[in-house]
Amino acid sequence: MGKKAVHFGSGNIGRGFVACFLHESGYEVVFADVVDKLVDTLNSTPSYNVIERGVEGTVTKTITNYRAINSKYNEAELIDEIATADVVTCSVGPNILKFIAPVIAKGIDKRSNDAKPLAIIACENMIGATDTLASHIKDPKHTPEHRLEDHHERAAYANSAIDRIVPAQDPNAGLDVTLEKFYEWVVEETPFQPGENTADNVEKPSIEGIKWVDNLQPFIERKLFTVNTSHATAAYFGYNRQKQTVDDAMRDKEIKNQVAAAVAETAKLIVHKHGIAHEEQEAYKSKIIDRISNPHLADAVERVGRAPLRKLGRKERFIGPAAELAELGHDTPALLAAAEMAFRFQNVEGDEESKELARIMAEHSPEDVVIKVCGLQKSEKLYPKVVEIVQKVQADSQD
């Protein structure tokens, strides 16, 4: 019997990134989704293309050996697929993890303890996404307490960090997905090593393209504070200056300099905190700036900038590194300038968070905004500097 993977979420990341690697590693892919049209299209289309675009050219890969299940109507069928799968992955968005957990829990519960534990890897833009999914699965509402004692014999959970730019797609592309050639998929290795809390027959899934590591944290923060920081900085400055796309923004010398300055600041933290060599981080930083400047991956600044409330959060791409650097005695003018542009991203059509941000900015004092939106405390060194930014943005909106 061949290898099988169940993947929740058949959007662009699911089809273009995760399923592509699973297919190339010899897995049959069973997509689970709730979008009727997408499920029907997958089942009626025997193949689709993944188009990888890089500076050096374009590569097209054809994906086959997949099928799809509508999890709204066919739960029993999906439970059986999970019970006999080798791997479960997902790319549904952090807020949806709690909704896919119950059916995964039922599939795990139906597995034989003699089978190898199911490898579960969440592929979300979120720190500790698999841990979050595991907590929902192991909730007593979904897994009875007496079944938790030997749960590790049926499932193994590993956090991951994914890094790949998938721009907005051509509306006429069908199932085909265009994305950048560069990728990084880093997964914890420890959960697949036999030990006190893992089964004796646990095995690391054989998936090409994964980089296995003992400590995921440096890779997660390097990606978040370099890729996400640079991408969002370009988008927010670009929106403020009426640019259409991120690559268009990066052709503006002033914006490109702002992006470079922001990731130069985050590089200090990454090198100091994680012991990554300065030269290695410099090379990584340069590669990221080239990636987001790629004209073949034109991405609207509104799409990249969406959800500003989340992106201004305490552990996110601007405030997170700036707060840590401030405590270490470093100034962060570029990160603060990027945060200012994020605060100015208000009332953008199609983005509810930008409308909520505008409401919060209009109804609250600068101090309350910083506490509510950024999660900063008055005792933190960065706090007064962000208050100044909010005061400035609020004053400008009243002119």
C-alpha positions as CSV (number, residue, x, y, z in Angstrom):
1,M,0.0,0.0,0.0
2,G,1.4,3.4,-1.0
3,K,1.9,6.4,1.2
4,K,-1.0,8.7,1.9
5,A,-1.3,12.2,3.3
6,V,-4.5,14.1,4.3
7,H,-4.2,17.8,3.8
8,F,-6.7,20.3,5.2
9,G,-7.1,23.4,3.1
10,S,-6.8,23.2,-0.7
11,G,-6.1,26.9,-1.3
12,N,-2.9,28.2,-3.0
13,I,-0.5,27.3,-0.2
14,G,-2.1,23.8,0.1
15,R,-2.1,23.0,-3.6
16,G,1.0,24.9,-4.5
17,F,3.4,24.4,-1.6
18,V,2.5,21.5,0.7
19,A,0.8,19.1,-1.8
20,C,3.5,19.7,-4.3
21,F,6.2,18.4,-1.9
22,L,3.9,15.5,-0.8
23,H,3.3,14.5,-4.4
24,E,7.0,14.7,-5.3
25,S,7.7,12.5,-2.2
26,G,5.4,9.7,-3.5
27,Y,2.3,10.4,-1.4
28,E,-1.3,10.2,-2.6
29,V,-2.8,13.5,-1.4
30,V,-6.4,13.6,0.0
31,F,-7.5,17.2,0.2
32,A,-10.1,18.1,2.9
33,D,-12.0,21.3,2.3
34,V,-15.4,22.9,2.8
35,V,-15.6,24.9,-0.4
36,D,-18.0,22.9,-2.6
37,K,-16.7,24.3,-6.0
38,L,-13.1,23.7,-5.1
39,V,-13.7,20.1,-4.0
40,D,-15.7,19.4,-7.1
41,T,-13.0,20.9,-9.4
42,L,-10.3,18.9,-7.7
43,N,-12.2,15.7,-8.2
44,S,-13.0,16.4,-11.8
45,T,-9.5,17.6,-12.8
46,P,-6.8,14.8,-13.0
47,S,-3.9,17.2,-12.8
48,Y,-2.9,20.8,-12.2
49,N,0.4,22.8,-12.5
50,V,2.6,24.5,-10.0
51,I,4.5,27.3,-11.7
52,E,7.7,28.4,-9.8
53,R,9.1,31.8,-10.8
54,G,12.5,33.0,-9.9
55,V,15.1,35.5,-11.2
56,E,16.8,32.7,-13.1
57,G,13.6,31.5,-14.9
58,T,10.4,29.5,-14.6
59,V,9.8,25.8,-13.8
60,T,6.4,24.1,-14.2
61,K,5.6,21.0,-12.1
62,T,2.5,18.8,-12.8
63,I,0.6,17.5,-9.7
64,T,-1.4,14.2,-10.0
65,N,-2.5,11.4,-7.7
66,Y,-4.9,13.4,-5.5
67,R,-8.6,13.5,-4.6
68,A,-10.7,15.7,-2.4
69,I,-13.3,15.2,0.3
70,N,-15.9,17.8,1.3
71,S,-15.6,17.7,5.1
72,K,-18.9,19.4,5.5
73,Y,-20.8,16.4,4.2
74,N,-18.5,13.4,4.4
75,E,-17.1,13.3,7.9
76,A,-17.2,9.5,8.2
77,E,-15.2,9.1,5.0
78,L,-12.6,11.7,6.1
79,I,-12.3,9.9,9.5
80,D,-11.4,6.7,7.7
81,E,-8.8,8.5,5.5
82,I,-7.2,10.0,8.6
83,A,-7.3,6.6,10.4
84,T,-5.2,5.0,7.5
85,A,-3.0,8.0,6.6
86,D,0.7,8.4,7.2
87,V,0.7,12.2,7.5
88,V,-1.8,15.0,8.2
89,T,-0.9,18.5,7.2
90,C,-2.9,21.7,7.1
91,S,-2.8,25.3,5.7
92,V,-6.2,26.6,6.8
93,G,-5.2,29.7,8.8
94,P,-4.6,30.0,12.5
95,N,-8.3,30.8,13.4
96,I,-9.6,27.6,11.6
97,L,-7.4,25.1,13.5
98,K,-10.1,24.6,16.2
99,F,-12.6,23.7,13.5
100,I,-10.5,20.9,11.9
101,A,-9.5,19.4,15.3
102,P,-12.6,17.4,16.0
103,V,-12.5,15.3,12.9
104,I,-8.7,14.7,13.2
105,A,-9.3,13.6,16.8
106,K,-11.9,11.0,15.6
107,G,-9.5,9.8,12.9
108,I,-6.7,9.4,15.4
109,D,-8.9,7.6,17.9
110,K,-9.8,5.1,15.2
111,R,-6.2,4.2,14.4
112,S,-4.6,1.0,15.6
113,N,-1.9,1.3,18.3
114,D,0.1,-1.2,16.2
115,A,0.3,1.2,13.3
116,K,3.1,3.9,13.1
117,P,1.9,7.1,14.8
118,L,0.2,9.6,12.5
119,A,2.6,12.5,11.7
120,I,0.8,15.8,12.2
121,I,2.4,19.0,10.8
122,A,0.6,22.3,10.7
123,C,1.9,24.6,7.9
124,E,0.6,28.0,9.1
125,N,2.0,31.4,9.4
126,M,1.9,31.2,13.2
127,I,4.4,30.3,15.9
128,G,3.6,26.9,17.5
129,A,0.7,26.2,15.1
130,T,1.0,22.4,15.6
131,D,1.0,22.7,19.4
132,T,-2.2,24.8,19.1
133,L,-3.8,22.2,16.9
134,A,-2.7,19.4,19.3
135,S,-4.3,21.3,22.2
136,H,-7.6,21.4,20.4
137,I,-7.4,17.7,19.4
138,K,-6.6,16.7,22.9
139,D,-9.4,18.8,24.4
140,P,-11.7,16.4,26.5
141,K,-14.5,17.5,24.2
142,H,-12.8,15.8,21.3
143,T,-10.5,13.1,22.9
144,P,-11.8,11.3,26.1
145,E,-9.3,11.5,28.9
146,H,-8.8,7.8,29.2
147,R,-7.6,7.8,25.5
148,L,-5.0,10.4,26.2
149,E,-2.8,8.0,28.1
150,D,-1.6,6.2,25.0
151,H,-2.5,9.0,22.5
152,H,1.2,9.2,21.6
153,E,1.1,5.7,20.2
154,R,-1.4,6.9,17.6
155,A,-0.1,10.5,16.8
156,A,3.1,12.6,16.8
157,Y,3.0,16.4,16.5
158,A,5.7,18.6,15.1
159,N,5.8,22.3,14.7
160,S,7.0,23.8,11.5
161,A,8.0,27.1,9.8
162,I,7.2,27.7,6.2
163,D,8.6,30.5,4.0
164,R,7.4,31.0,0.5
165,I,5.8,34.0,-1.3
166,V,2.5,33.0,-2.9
167,P,1.1,36.2,-4.6
168,A,-2.5,36.8,-5.6
169,Q,-3.4,34.5,-8.4
170,D,-4.8,35.1,-11.9
171,P,-8.6,34.6,-11.4
172,N,-8.6,32.5,-14.6
173,A,-5.8,30.2,-13.5
174,G,-8.1,27.4,-12.3
175,L,-6.3,25.0,-10.0
176,D,-2.8,26.1,-11.2
177,V,-0.7,28.0,-8.7
178,T,2.1,30.5,-9.4
179,L,4.6,31.0,-6.6
180,E,8.3,31.9,-6.1
181,K,11.0,29.4,-6.6
182,F,12.6,30.0,-3.2
183,Y,11.2,28.1,-0.3
184,E,12.0,27.0,3.2
185,W,10.1,24.3,5.2
186,V,11.7,23.6,8.6
187,V,10.2,21.0,10.9
188,E,11.0,19.8,14.5
189,E,12.8,16.5,14.5
190,T,12.5,15.6,18.2
191,P,8.8,14.5,18.1
192,F,9.8,11.7,15.7
193,Q,12.5,10.3,18.0
194,P,11.6,7.4,20.3
195,G,11.5,8.5,23.9
196,E,9.4,8.8,27.1
197,N,6.6,10.7,25.4
198,T,6.8,9.2,21.9
199,A,6.1,5.7,20.6
200,D,8.8,3.1,20.0
201,N,7.8,2.8,16.4
202,V,7.5,6.5,15.6
203,E,9.2,7.5,12.4
204,K,10.0,10.8,10.7
205,P,7.9,11.0,7.5
206,S,9.9,10.9,4.3
207,I,9.0,14.2,2.7
208,E,11.5,15.8,0.3
209,G,12.1,19.5,0.8
210,I,11.8,19.5,4.6
211,K,14.8,20.7,6.7
212,W,14.7,18.8,10.0
213,V,16.0,20.7,13.1
214,D,16.1,20.2,16.9
215,N,15.3,23.8,17.7
216,L,12.8,25.6,15.5
217,Q,12.7,29.0,17.2
218,P,15.7,30.6,15.4
219,F,14.2,29.7,12.0
220,I,10.7,31.0,13.0
221,E,12.0,34.3,14.3
222,R,14.5,34.7,11.4
223,K,11.7,34.3,8.9
224,L,9.1,36.4,10.8
225,F,11.6,39.3,11.5
226,T,13.2,39.3,8.0
227,V,10.7,38.1,5.4
228,N,7.5,39.3,7.1
229,T,9.1,42.5,8.4
230,S,10.5,43.4,5.0
231,H,7.4,42.4,3.0
232,A,5.0,44.4,5.3
233,T,7.3,47.4,5.4
234,A,7.4,47.6,1.6
235,A,3.6,47.2,1.5
236,Y,2.7,49.9,4.1
237,F,5.2,52.4,2.7
238,G,4.0,51.6,-0.8
239,Y,0.3,52.0,0.1
240,N,1.1,55.4,1.8
241,R,2.8,56.5,-1.5
242,Q,0.2,55.2,-3.9
243,K,2.2,52.3,-5.2
244,Q,0.2,49.4,-6.7
245,T,2.4,46.4,-5.9
246,V,5.2,45.4,-3.6
247,D,7.8,45.1,-6.4
248,D,6.7,48.6,-7.6
249,A,7.3,49.9,-4.1
250,M,10.7,48.3,-4.1
251,R,11.7,50.3,-7.2
252,D,11.3,53.5,-5.2
253,K,14.8,54.1,-3.7
254,E,13.4,55.7,-0.5
255,I,11.1,52.8,0.2
256,K,13.8,50.2,-0.6
257,N,16.1,52.1,1.9
258,Q,13.4,52.0,4.6
259,V,13.0,48.2,4.1
260,A,16.8,47.7,4.2
261,A,17.0,49.7,7.4
262,A,14.2,47.8,9.1
263,V,15.8,44.4,8.4
264,A,19.2,45.7,9.4
265,E,17.7,46.4,12.8
266,T,16.1,43.0,13.1
267,A,19.4,41.4,12.0
268,K,21.0,42.7,15.2
269,L,18.5,40.9,17.3
270,I,18.7,37.6,15.3
271,V,22.5,37.5,15.5
272,H,22.5,38.4,19.2
273,K,19.7,36.1,20.3
274,H,20.2,33.0,18.2
275,G,23.9,33.0,17.5
276,I,23.5,33.1,13.8
277,A,26.6,34.3,12.1
278,H,26.5,38.0,11.0
279,E,27.6,37.0,7.5
280,E,24.9,34.4,7.2
281,Q,22.2,36.8,8.3
282,E,23.5,39.4,5.8
283,A,23.3,36.9,3.0
284,Y,19.8,35.9,4.0
285,K,18.7,39.5,4.3
286,S,20.0,40.3,0.8
287,K,18.2,37.3,-0.6
288,I,14.9,38.4,1.0
289,I,15.1,41.9,-0.5
290,D,15.7,40.3,-3.9
291,R,12.7,38.0,-3.4
292,I,10.2,40.7,-2.5
293,S,11.5,42.8,-5.4
294,N,10.7,40.1,-7.9
295,P,8.5,41.6,-10.7
296,H,7.2,38.1,-11.6
297,L,5.5,37.9,-8.3
298,A,3.6,41.2,-8.4
299,D,1.5,41.4,-5.3
300,A,-0.9,44.2,-4.4
301,V,0.2,46.3,-1.4
302,E,-3.4,46.2,-0.1
303,R,-3.2,42.3,0.0
304,V,0.2,42.2,1.7
305,G,-0.8,44.9,4.2
306,R,-4.1,43.5,5.2
307,A,-4.8,42.6,8.8
308,P,-2.8,45.5,10.4
309,L,-4.1,44.9,13.9
310,R,-2.5,41.4,13.9
311,K,0.7,42.7,12.3
312,L,1.0,45.4,15.0
313,G,0.8,42.8,17.7
314,R,3.3,42.4,20.5
315,K,5.0,39.3,19.1
316,E,4.7,40.3,15.5
317,R,7.1,41.7,12.8
318,F,7.5,45.3,14.0
319,I,6.7,45.6,17.7
320,G,8.2,42.2,18.6
321,P,11.8,42.8,17.5
322,A,11.7,46.5,18.3
323,A,10.6,45.8,21.9
324,E,13.4,43.3,22.4
325,L,16.0,45.6,20.9
326,A,14.9,48.5,23.0
327,E,15.4,46.4,26.2
328,L,18.9,45.7,24.9
329,G,19.6,49.4,24.6
330,H,19.2,49.7,20.8
331,D,17.3,52.4,19.0
332,T,14.9,51.2,16.2
333,P,13.9,54.2,14.1
334,A,13.3,52.1,10.9
335,L,11.0,49.6,12.7
336,L,9.1,52.4,14.3
337,A,8.7,54.2,11.0
338,A,7.3,50.9,9.5
339,A,4.9,50.6,12.4
340,E,3.8,54.2,11.8
341,M,2.9,53.3,8.2
342,A,1.0,50.3,9.5
343,F,-1.0,52.6,11.9
344,R,-1.9,54.7,8.8
345,F,-3.3,51.7,6.9
346,Q,-6.9,52.5,7.8
347,N,-10.3,52.0,6.1
348,V,-8.8,50.0,3.2
349,E,-11.5,48.5,1.0
350,G,-12.0,44.7,1.6
351,D,-10.0,44.7,4.9
352,E,-12.0,44.6,8.1
353,E,-9.1,45.0,10.4
354,S,-8.0,48.3,8.8
355,K,-11.6,49.6,9.4
356,E,-11.4,48.4,13.0
357,L,-8.0,50.0,13.4
358,A,-9.5,53.3,12.2
359,R,-12.3,53.0,14.8
360,I,-9.8,52.2,17.6
361,M,-7.6,55.2,16.7
362,A,-10.6,57.5,16.6
363,E,-12.1,56.4,19.9
364,H,-9.1,55.8,22.2
365,S,-6.2,57.7,23.7
366,P,-2.7,57.1,22.3
367,E,-1.8,55.2,25.5
368,D,-4.8,53.0,25.3
369,V,-4.2,52.3,21.6
370,V,-0.7,51.1,22.3
371,I,-1.8,48.8,25.1
372,K,-4.8,47.5,23.2
373,V,-3.3,47.1,19.7
374,C,0.4,46.5,20.4
375,G,0.2,44.8,23.8
376,L,3.0,46.9,25.2
377,Q,3.1,47.7,28.9
378,K,4.0,51.1,30.3
379,S,7.1,49.6,32.0
380,E,8.6,48.6,28.6
381,K,11.2,51.0,27.0
382,L,9.5,50.9,23.6
383,Y,6.2,52.0,25.0
384,P,6.6,55.8,25.0
385,K,8.1,55.8,21.5
386,V,5.0,54.0,20.1
387,V,2.7,56.3,22.0
388,E,4.5,59.2,20.2
389,I,3.8,57.5,16.8
390,V,0.1,57.0,17.6
391,Q,-0.2,60.7,18.7
392,K,1.3,61.8,15.4
393,V,-1.0,59.6,13.3
394,Q,-4.1,60.7,15.3
395,A,-3.1,64.4,14.9
396,D,-2.6,64.0,11.2
397,S,-6.1,62.5,10.8
398,Q,-7.6,65.5,12.4
399,D,-6.0,68.1,10.1
